[in-house]
Amino acid sequence: MMSTEIISIQSGAADTAEIRRAASALADGAVVAFPTETVYGVGVNASIAASVERLRDVKGRAAKQPFTVHIGRREDCDRFVTELSPIARRLIRKGWPGPLTLIFPVADPKNAEVYPTLSTPGIESIYNEGTVGIRFPDHSAGASLLAQAGAPIIASSANYTGHPPPSSAEEVLQTLDGRIDLLIDAGPCKYKQASTVVALNGTGYKVIREGVYTPSTIRRLASLNILFVCTGNTCRSPMAEGIARQLLARKLGCREEELAGQGITVSSAGTMAFSGGPASREAVEVCRRMGIDLGAHRARGLSAELIHPADHIFTMARPHLEAVRRLVPGVSTKAQLLDLSGDISDPAGGTIEDYERTAARITQALNARMDEVEL
């Protein structure tokens, strides 16, 4: 039996000679165990058939049973997946790097960029019944190893099938000592439990295995929450909410009532709103002319509970922006004026023409902003 070489590195190390050497060995066909934030993994280069077979032997895993692709850069996902839904893009953007394994549908693996580089066992290990599972660990050493390998890496937990997943190098050696080439020891894992597995399907998703991330966390990561803020929440912000729904539905090619099913929430609030009041008569009429129904709108006051889950907060004027920042300090990165050219004046008390001009300005500003919103 061969001996396993152990490479000990400091916690937090990312770009060291030892990691570069391990990455080179991994690319050349070695079986390498490495740390992640959940448990230790063991991986190989899927381009090398013999290495894939060795990984199956090390794990005691049946032929053609899939492994998870492990990447060290978010953009590497594009090499394995041919098309991403809006929810998939949000989970990638907000959940990676992190304890989240995503299973993507792939109609034809041959169209994937990585396909020509894979060995036959590698293809069978990655693409399973029209899907591929991908993980981007939130561990500096593990992610650096994967990125620097420059090869399609498949991996699983670093234990023989049936044994508990290891959260330390010592636990890896209990079942794999002498059966793997290299072990990177970076100390104990942060979470000591498995990643959450989410399968993506069309415009939706399903939690396949609960792990570090709870289902409620996945719902938050998969959502796009846009909040509009004005003073009374009876004219400017309700109009912005209605117009934004219309624009988003057109952009996604769906009905407005289908936005929620795609994880998109659009809402509004006022810094001095009297909760429960309807939208102003003029705002309702102007939006009606635009094909937007504000009849069910009810005003509500701005609160920290509305601010925290929002991905984007657009305010009608600077005082509203200041109010948001007073309620939740540090929110600056996601709270902005809707119109970068300046405040959108309150049409309350004005004519229907004033409301139409306000709606036109809101629409113009939203058309510019929607290009910035990552669906």
Secondary structure by P-SEA (a helix, b strand, c coil): cbbbbbbbbcccccccaaaaaaaaaaaaccbbbbbcccbbbbccccccaaaaaaaaaaaccccccbbbbbbccccccccccccccaaaaaaaaccccccbbbbbbbcccccccccccccaaaaaacccccbbbbbbbccaaaaaaaaacccccccccccccccccccccccccccccccccbbbbccccccccccbbbbbccccccccccccccaaaaaaaabbbbbbbccccccaaaaaaaaaaaaaaaaaccccccccccccccccccccccccccccaaaaaaaaaaccccccbbbbbbcaaaaaaccbbbbccaaaaaaaaaaccccccccccccccccccccccccaaaaaaaaaaaaaaaaaaaaaccc
